[in-house]
Amino acid sequence: MSQKNETPILILTVLITAGLIAGGFWWFNNKISFNFNQVTKPQPTNSNPDTTKPESSGNTFASVQNVPTGLFNYGGSTSWAPLRLTVDSAIQAARPEFRLRYVEPSSVTPGSGTGIHALIDGQLAFAQSSRPILDEELNRAKQRGFTLQQIPIAIDGLAVAVNPNLNISGLTVDQLRSIYTGQINNWSELGGPNIPIKTYSRRISDGGTVELFVQDILGGQAFSSNVEFVSTTTQALQKVAASPGGIYYASAPEVVPQCSIKPLPLGRRQGQYIPPYQEPFVLPSECPGKRNKLNIEAFQSGKYPITRNLFVVVKQNSQTEQQAGVAYANLLLTEQGQELISQAGFVKIR
């Protein structure tokens, strides 16, 4: 074949080869690009999905850490009685290593003050209180070489009980003060019937409820000489039920559900009364089939005029007592603890 005939063939061969190379490069480039787009998207993994997430703490009694093992004495406020019955038994079932023993004082009436006193004196591992720690208690603790810590765990309110047949719509805080200081002595002075007011109270040495009442309601004034002092809330409510003009105050969960008395609405201003119970009011004739329940919303919002916190009082001495007190408070502050507190008639703080 002549050189003249070979030249077109050579040129054609070069062109075909170049076309094949260009086509192959185009295909390869697009193929690889597609695969990169697929694999660079992050893909979820199902291997141990919870290992990188911290476990939610504080949901149940079982989730609480640093709970000591042993038997721990505790005591204090009588307002805590429903909590000791409902919550503490559940704690014992869930954490059997954390054994709790309620100790009632032998020579004095149980209460917040006597419980804190026993804590300072080394008779209790921790105390239950229905009022804040007093300066004198802090000073006594410092003299013993340690400090005290109060941990709020629930909201409570003071409720006023009157005879169920007393026809009165409510009281202001000022009127309640005037009743217990002896400035008002007949229900007719408050728009009610012409019946002498018969006041009942526990003694100020009996617990935090009375101390709070004297401090916040009476403004530090003394009780009237007409006030009859009783030993327990049960005794007082029995007397109110039997006395047409009777009146008494106590922790709301101890008063509101009772069938034999009437919890009275209270207000900061006359005519603006907030009931401690959920409306509509359950009449005594409907009780015990139905019972009045706490006005939780009013307590939480502060609309109800007499509310307070309940505290676990802890001895800060870096010993087992401190660990036990903090653990007990942490148990009460779990979701499980707060729900049981609500079931006991108090208001969740969380």
C-alpha positions in Angstrom: 0.0 0.0 0.0 1.3 3.4 -0.9 2.1 6.1 1.7 -0.6 8.3 0.1 -3.3 5.7 1.0 -2.1 5.0 4.5 -2.3 8.7 5.7 -6.2 8.9 5.8 -6.4 5.5 7.6 -3.9 6.7 10.2 -5.8 9.9 10.8 -9.1 8.0 11.2 -7.5 5.6 13.7 -6.2 8.4 15.8 -9.6 10.1 15.8 -11.4 6.9 16.8 -8.9 6.3 19.6 -9.2 9.8 21.0 -13.0 9.5 20.9 -13.0 6.3 22.8 -10.6 7.7 25.5 -12.7 10.9 25.9 -15.9 8.9 26.2 -14.4 6.5 28.7 -13.1 9.4 30.8 -16.6 11.1 30.7 -18.3 7.9 31.8 -15.7 7.2 34.6 -15.9 10.8 35.9 -19.7 10.8 36.2 -19.8 7.4 37.7 -17.3 8.2 40.4 -19.0 11.6 41.1 -22.4 9.8 41.6 -20.9 7.4 44.1 -19.3 10.1 46.1 -22.6 11.9 46.4 -24.1 8.8 47.8 -21.6 7.8 50.4 -20.7 11.3 51.7 -24.2 11.7 53.2 -24.1 10.7 56.9 -26.0 7.5 57.6 -27.7 6.6 61.0 -26.4 3.7 62.9 -28.4 1.3 65.1 -25.6 0.0 67.1 -26.0 0.9 70.8 -28.2 4.1 70.3 -28.1 5.0 73.9 -24.4 4.7 74.6 -23.6 8.3 73.5 -26.6 9.8 75.4 -26.4 10.4 79.1 -29.1 8.6 80.9 -31.8 10.9 82.3 -31.2 11.1 86.0 -33.8 11.8 88.6 -36.7 9.8 87.0 -37.0 7.0 89.5 -35.8 6.0 93.0 -33.5 3.5 91.3 -31.8 6.2 89.3 -30.5 8.1 92.4 -26.8 7.7 93.1 -24.8 7.9 96.3 -27.5 6.4 98.4 -25.8 5.1 101.6 -26.4 1.7 103.1 -27.6 1.4 106.7 -30.3 2.3 109.1 -30.9 6.1 109.5 -33.1 7.8 112.1 -35.1 10.8 111.0 -38.1 12.8 112.3 -39.5 16.3 112.7 -42.6 18.0 111.3 -46.0 16.5 111.9 -47.1 18.0 108.6 -44.9 15.4 107.0 -47.1 12.6 108.3 -48.8 12.0 104.9 -45.4 11.9 103.2 -44.0 9.4 105.6 -46.9 7.2 105.0 -47.0 7.4 101.2 -43.5 8.3 100.0 -41.2 6.7 102.5 -42.7 3.3 102.2 -42.2 3.4 98.5 -38.5 4.5 99.0 -38.0 1.5 101.3 -39.5 -0.9 98.7 -37.2 0.5 95.9 -34.0 1.0 97.9 -34.0 -1.6 100.7 -30.4 -0.8 101.5 -31.4 2.7 102.6 -33.4 1.8 105.8 -35.4 4.6 107.4 -36.7 4.7 111.0 -39.0 7.5 112.1 -38.1 8.6 115.7 -40.7 10.4 117.7 -39.4 12.4 120.7 -40.2 10.9 124.1 -40.4 14.0 126.3 -41.5 16.7 123.8 -44.2 17.2 121.2 -43.0 16.2 117.7 -42.5 19.1 115.2 -40.1 20.9 113.0 -38.2 22.6 115.9 -37.8 19.4 117.9 -36.7 17.5 114.9 -34.0 20.1 114.0 -33.0 20.2 117.7 -32.6 16.4 117.7 -30.6 16.6 114.5 -28.1 19.1 116.0 -27.8 17.0 119.1 -26.9 13.9 117.0 -30.1 11.9 117.6 -31.2 12.0 113.9 -29.4 11.6 110.6 -31.6 14.3 109.0 -34.8 16.2 109.8 -38.1 17.1 108.1 -39.3 20.7 108.5 -42.3 22.7 107.5 -40.5 26.0 108.0 -37.1 27.4 107.2 -34.1 27.0 109.6 -34.0 29.7 112.3 -30.9 31.8 113.0 -30.6 30.4 116.5 -30.6 26.8 115.0 -27.8 27.8 112.6 -25.8 29.2 115.5 -26.2 26.1 117.6 -25.1 23.9 114.7 -22.0 26.1 114.2 -21.1 25.7 117.9 -21.2 22.0 117.3 -18.7 22.4 114.4 -21.0 22.0 111.4 -23.6 23.8 109.3 -27.2 23.0 108.3 -28.7 23.0 104.8 -32.4 23.1 103.9 -33.5 21.5 100.7 -37.1 22.3 99.5 -39.0 19.3 98.2 -42.7 20.3 98.1 -45.1 23.2 98.4 -47.7 23.2 101.2 -50.4 25.7 102.3 -52.0 26.5 105.6 -55.8 25.9 105.5 -58.4 27.2 108.0 -61.1 24.9 109.3 -64.4 26.0 110.6 -67.6 24.3 111.7 -69.4 22.9 108.5 -72.6 24.8 109.5 -70.9 28.2 109.8 -72.3 30.5 107.1 -69.4 32.7 106.1 -67.8 33.0 102.6 -64.2 33.5 103.7 -61.6 35.5 105.6 -58.8 37.9 104.8 -55.4 37.3 106.3 -55.9 40.5 108.4 -59.2 39.2 109.8 -57.6 35.9 110.7 -54.9 37.8 112.6 -57.5 39.8 114.4 -59.4 36.6 115.4 -56.3 34.9 116.9 -55.0 38.1 118.7 -58.5 38.6 120.3 -59.5 41.8 118.4 -62.5 40.0 116.8 -64.5 37.7 119.0 -67.8 37.1 117.3 -68.6 35.9 113.7 -71.2 38.6 113.4 -68.3 41.1 113.2 -67.3 39.4 110.0 -70.8 39.2 108.4 -71.6 35.8 109.9 -74.1 34.7 112.5 -74.1 35.9 116.1 -71.9 33.1 117.4 -68.8 33.6 119.6 -65.6 32.6 117.9 -63.8 29.7 119.5 -60.2 29.6 118.5 -58.0 26.5 118.6 -54.3 26.1 118.0 -51.3 23.9 118.9 -48.7 25.5 121.1 -45.9 27.4 119.4 -43.4 24.9 120.7 -45.2 22.1 119.0 -43.9 22.6 115.5 -43.2 24.6 112.3 -46.8 25.2 111.4 -47.5 27.2 114.5 -44.2 29.0 114.3 -45.0 30.0 110.7 -48.5 31.1 111.7 -47.2 33.3 114.5 -44.4 34.8 112.4 -46.3 35.3 109.0 -49.9 35.7 110.1 -49.8 37.2 113.6 -46.7 39.3 112.8 -45.0 38.1 115.9 -47.9 39.1 118.2 -49.0 36.8 121.0 -52.1 34.5 120.9 -55.2 35.8 122.6 -55.9 34.5 126.0 -59.1 33.0 124.5 -57.1 30.5 122.3 -57.5 27.0 123.5 -54.3 24.9 122.9 -54.6 21.3 121.8 -52.0 18.6 121.4 -52.8 17.3 117.9 -54.6 18.4 114.7 -56.9 15.4 115.0 -58.1 16.6 118.4 -58.5 20.2 117.2 -60.6 19.2 114.2 -62.8 17.1 116.5 -63.4 20.2 118.6 -64.1 22.4 115.6 -66.7 19.9 114.4 -68.4 20.0 117.8 -68.2 23.8 118.2 -70.6 26.0 116.1 -68.0 28.9 116.3 -64.9 26.8 116.1 -61.8 27.7 114.0 -58.4 26.0 113.6 -55.5 26.1 111.1 -53.2 23.4 109.9 -51.4 22.0 106.9 -53.8 22.0 103.9 -53.5 18.2 103.3 -54.6 17.6 106.9 -57.6 19.9 106.6 -59.0 19.9 103.0 -60.1 16.3 102.7 -61.8 16.1 106.1 -65.6 15.4 106.2 -66.4 16.8 109.6 -65.3 20.4 109.0 -65.3 23.1 106.3 -62.1 24.5 104.8 -62.5 28.2 104.5 -61.4 30.3 101.5 -58.8 33.0 102.3 -57.8 36.2 100.6 -55.4 39.1 100.8 -58.4 41.5 100.3 -62.0 41.3 101.4 -64.2 39.6 98.9 -61.3 38.2 96.9 -61.1 34.8 98.5 -59.2 31.8 97.1 -60.4 28.3 98.3 -57.7 25.8 99.4 -59.8 23.2 97.6 -60.8 22.6 94.0 -64.2 23.9 93.1 -67.0 22.9 93.2 -66.9 22.3 97.0 -67.8 18.8 98.1 -70.5 19.1 100.8 -70.0 17.1 104.1 -73.1 15.2 103.2 -71.3 13.8 100.1 -68.2 12.8 102.1 -66.5 10.3 102.3 -67.9 9.1 99.0 -66.3 12.3 97.6 -63.6 14.4 99.2 -62.3 17.9 98.5 -59.0 18.0 96.8 -56.2 20.6 97.0 -56.3 23.6 94.8 -52.9 22.8 93.4 -52.9 25.6 90.8 -53.6 28.3 93.4 -50.7 27.0 95.6 -48.2 26.8 92.7 -49.1 30.3 91.3 -49.1 32.0 94.7 -52.8 33.1 94.4 -53.5 31.3 97.7 -52.3 33.7 100.4 -50.6 31.2 102.8 -48.1 28.9 101.3 -44.8 27.5 102.3 -42.1 25.0 101.4 -41.4 21.7 103.1 -37.7 21.1 103.7 -35.3 18.3 104.3 -32.7 19.6 106.8 -29.3 18.2 106.3 -26.3 18.2 108.7 -23.3 19.3 106.6 -20.5 17.4 108.4 -19.0 15.4 105.5 -20.2 12.2 107.3 -22.7 9.5 106.5 -25.5 11.7 108.0 -24.9 14.3 105.3 -24.9 11.6 102.6 -28.2 10.2 103.9 -29.9 13.6 104.1 -28.9 14.6 100.6 -29.9 11.1 99.3 -33.3 11.4 100.9 -33.9 14.8 99.4 -32.7 13.6 96.0 -35.1 10.7 96.1 -38.0 13.0 96.9 -37.0 15.3 94.0 -37.1 12.5 91.4 -40.1 12.4 89.1 -41.3 9.3 91.0 -40.9 11.1 94.3 -42.7 14.2 93.2 -45.6 12.2 91.8 -46.0 10.4 95.2 -45.8 13.8 97.0 -48.7 14.9 94.8 -50.6 11.7 95.7 -50.0 12.5 99.4 -51.9 15.8 98.9 -49.0 18.2 98.6 -47.9 20.3 95.6 -44.9 19.3 93.5 -42.0 21.7 93.6 -40.8 20.5 90.2 
